[in-house]
Amino acid sequence: MLQEKTFMRRVLFLFVMALALPSVVWANSINVGNSAGVLSGSSAGLTTSTASFLTSWNGHGGSYGTLTFTTGALSSGSLTAGGVFAGGGSFVMTGNSGTIFSGTFEGPVLWTLYTDGLGNHYYTLSGTLTGTWFTGAVLTGATTQLTVPVGKGFFSGTAALSGGSTTFTAVPEPGTLGLLGTGLITLAGAIRRKFVT
């Protein structure tokens, strides 16, 4: 009975480790902030007609380069009331030494209208990303871009960007996670064999 309890504790420990280790792989994230730039758009999509400046990196201010992006075409809603753009397009961060990140929007890109207490309108653009980091690593991310309030009118084709925030996380290689899982299963089998015999 004591051996059985010990075995169950070890199996539970291995199960917890199997859940915890992949989260450690994903624990490292990179937060990049941007400000300024001009956003232009039509039903064909939104684009940065003037690049936005990368102004923070994991909370540290500075001048890190520029951000440009385009979305897919408007798939529902409207430019004035808010809607959804198709994925695709591009999302590129460029530094002094070349491209930092080059990717695309995955899935829908939300274009949301907000109204403040004074009746001023502003918009947010938010979506998920996937692409390649300058090191060659594949990253996923999420971005939210905020326009400067457009007054009591609505988006009429252009708006200044107030700022934005993008968070990237590494995509673990399937082979790495497969090896981790195989190793944990083998270890569990070895422990079981030791206590059963």
C-alpha positions as CSV (number, residue, x, y, z in Angstrom):
1,M,0.0,0.0,0.0
2,L,2.8,2.4,0.9
3,Q,4.6,1.6,-2.4
4,E,1.3,2.3,-4.3
5,K,1.0,5.8,-2.6
6,T,4.6,6.6,-3.3
7,F,4.1,5.5,-6.9
8,M,1.0,7.7,-7.3
9,R,2.8,10.7,-5.8
10,R,5.6,10.3,-8.3
11,V,3.2,9.9,-11.2
12,L,1.4,13.0,-10.0
13,F,4.7,14.9,-9.8
14,L,5.6,13.8,-13.4
15,F,2.2,15.0,-14.6
16,V,2.6,18.4,-13.0
17,M,6.1,18.7,-14.5
18,A,4.7,17.7,-17.9
19,L,2.3,20.7,-17.6
20,A,4.8,23.1,-16.1
21,L,7.8,22.6,-18.4
22,P,6.1,23.7,-21.6
23,S,4.9,26.9,-19.8
24,V,8.5,27.6,-18.9
25,V,9.4,27.4,-22.6
26,W,6.7,30.0,-23.3
27,A,7.6,32.1,-20.2
28,N,10.0,34.5,-22.1
29,S,8.0,37.2,-23.8
30,I,9.1,40.4,-25.4
31,N,7.0,43.6,-25.1
32,V,7.5,46.3,-27.7
33,G,5.8,49.7,-27.7
34,N,5.4,52.1,-30.5
35,S,4.0,55.6,-31.0
36,A,3.2,58.1,-33.7
37,G,2.7,57.3,-37.4
38,V,-0.3,57.6,-39.7
39,L,-2.9,54.9,-40.3
40,S,-4.7,54.9,-43.7
41,G,-7.4,52.6,-44.8
42,S,-10.3,51.6,-47.1
43,S,-12.4,48.5,-47.5
44,A,-9.3,46.9,-49.1
45,G,-7.5,47.1,-45.7
46,L,-5.6,49.3,-43.2
47,T,-2.0,50.3,-43.6
48,T,0.6,52.5,-41.9
49,S,1.1,55.2,-44.6
50,T,3.7,56.7,-42.2
51,A,5.7,54.3,-40.1
52,S,5.3,54.2,-36.3
53,F,8.4,54.5,-34.1
54,L,9.4,51.7,-31.8
55,T,9.8,53.6,-28.5
56,S,10.0,50.9,-25.8
57,W,11.5,47.4,-25.4
58,N,10.5,45.4,-22.3
59,G,9.7,48.6,-20.5
60,H,12.9,50.4,-21.5
61,G,12.4,53.6,-23.5
62,G,14.5,54.4,-26.5
63,S,14.6,54.6,-30.2
64,Y,14.6,51.1,-31.6
65,G,13.4,51.5,-35.2
66,T,10.0,51.5,-37.0
67,L,6.8,49.5,-37.4
68,T,4.8,49.2,-40.5
69,F,1.8,47.0,-41.1
70,T,-1.1,46.2,-43.4
71,T,-4.2,44.1,-42.9
72,G,-6.3,42.0,-45.2
73,A,-9.6,43.4,-46.6
74,L,-12.6,44.4,-44.5
75,S,-14.7,41.3,-44.1
76,S,-17.5,42.7,-41.9
77,G,-18.7,45.9,-40.4
78,S,-17.4,49.3,-41.6
79,L,-14.5,51.7,-41.3
80,T,-16.6,54.2,-39.4
81,A,-18.5,52.0,-36.9
82,G,-15.9,49.3,-36.4
83,G,-15.5,45.9,-38.1
84,V,-13.3,42.9,-38.8
85,F,-10.4,42.8,-41.3
86,A,-9.2,39.5,-42.8
87,G,-5.8,38.2,-41.6
88,G,-2.8,38.2,-43.8
89,G,-1.1,41.5,-44.8
90,S,2.2,42.2,-43.1
91,F,3.6,43.3,-39.8
92,V,7.2,44.4,-40.0
93,M,9.5,45.9,-37.3
94,T,12.7,47.3,-38.7
95,G,15.7,48.4,-36.6
96,N,19.0,50.2,-37.5
97,S,20.6,46.9,-38.5
98,G,17.8,45.4,-40.5
99,T,14.5,43.6,-39.9
100,I,13.7,42.7,-36.3
101,F,10.4,40.9,-37.0
102,S,8.6,40.0,-40.2
103,G,5.2,38.4,-40.0
104,T,1.5,38.5,-40.8
105,F,-1.8,38.8,-39.0
106,E,-3.3,35.4,-38.2
107,G,-7.1,35.2,-38.3
108,P,-9.4,38.2,-37.9
109,V,-8.1,41.7,-37.1
110,L,-10.6,43.7,-34.9
111,W,-11.3,47.3,-35.7
112,T,-13.2,48.7,-32.7
113,L,-14.8,52.1,-32.2
114,Y,-14.7,53.7,-28.8
115,T,-16.3,56.9,-27.5
116,D,-15.0,58.7,-24.5
117,G,-17.1,60.7,-22.0
118,L,-16.8,63.9,-24.1
119,G,-18.2,62.2,-27.2
120,N,-14.8,61.9,-29.0
121,H,-14.2,58.8,-31.1
122,Y,-11.1,56.7,-31.3
123,Y,-10.3,53.3,-32.7
124,T,-8.3,50.3,-31.7
125,L,-6.8,47.7,-34.1
126,S,-6.0,44.4,-32.5
127,G,-4.9,41.0,-33.8
128,T,-2.7,38.0,-33.4
129,L,0.6,37.6,-35.3
130,T,3.0,35.0,-36.4
131,G,6.4,35.4,-38.1
132,T,10.1,35.3,-37.9
133,W,12.4,37.0,-35.4
134,F,15.8,38.4,-36.5
135,T,17.4,35.3,-35.0
136,G,15.3,33.0,-37.2
137,A,13.1,31.9,-34.4
138,V,9.4,31.6,-35.1
139,L,7.3,33.8,-32.8
140,T,3.6,34.4,-32.2
141,G,2.3,37.6,-30.8
142,A,-0.6,40.0,-30.2
143,T,-0.8,43.6,-31.0
144,T,-3.1,46.5,-30.1
145,Q,-2.8,49.8,-31.9
146,L,-4.7,52.9,-30.7
147,T,-5.6,55.9,-32.9
148,V,-5.6,59.5,-31.6
149,P,-9.2,60.6,-31.0
150,V,-10.7,61.8,-34.3
151,G,-13.0,64.2,-32.5
152,K,-16.8,63.8,-32.7
153,G,-16.5,62.6,-36.4
154,F,-15.5,59.2,-37.5
155,F,-12.6,57.6,-39.3
156,S,-12.5,59.1,-42.8
157,G,-9.6,57.2,-44.3
158,T,-6.7,58.4,-42.2
159,A,-6.0,58.8,-38.5
160,A,-2.8,59.4,-36.4
161,L,-1.7,56.6,-34.3
162,S,-1.4,57.4,-30.6
163,G,0.6,54.3,-29.8
164,G,0.6,50.6,-29.6
165,S,1.8,47.6,-27.8
166,T,3.0,44.2,-29.2
167,T,3.9,41.1,-27.1
168,F,5.8,38.2,-28.7
169,T,6.3,34.7,-27.3
170,A,8.4,31.9,-28.8
171,V,6.8,29.0,-30.5
172,P,8.4,25.8,-29.1
173,E,9.5,23.4,-31.8
174,P,7.2,20.3,-31.9
175,G,10.2,18.0,-31.8
176,T,11.4,19.6,-28.5
177,L,8.0,19.1,-26.9
178,G,7.8,15.5,-28.3
179,L,11.1,14.6,-26.8
180,L,10.1,16.1,-23.4
181,G,6.8,14.1,-23.4
182,T,8.6,10.9,-24.5
183,G,11.2,11.3,-21.8
184,L,8.6,11.8,-19.1
185,I,6.6,8.8,-20.2
186,T,9.8,6.7,-20.2
187,L,10.6,8.0,-16.7
188,A,7.2,7.1,-15.4
189,G,7.5,3.6,-16.9
190,A,10.8,3.1,-15.2
191,I,9.5,4.3,-11.8
192,R,6.4,2.1,-12.2
193,R,8.5,-1.0,-13.1
194,K,10.7,-0.4,-10.0
195,F,7.8,-0.2,-7.6
196,V,5.6,-3.0,-9.2
197,T,8.4,-5.6,-9.1
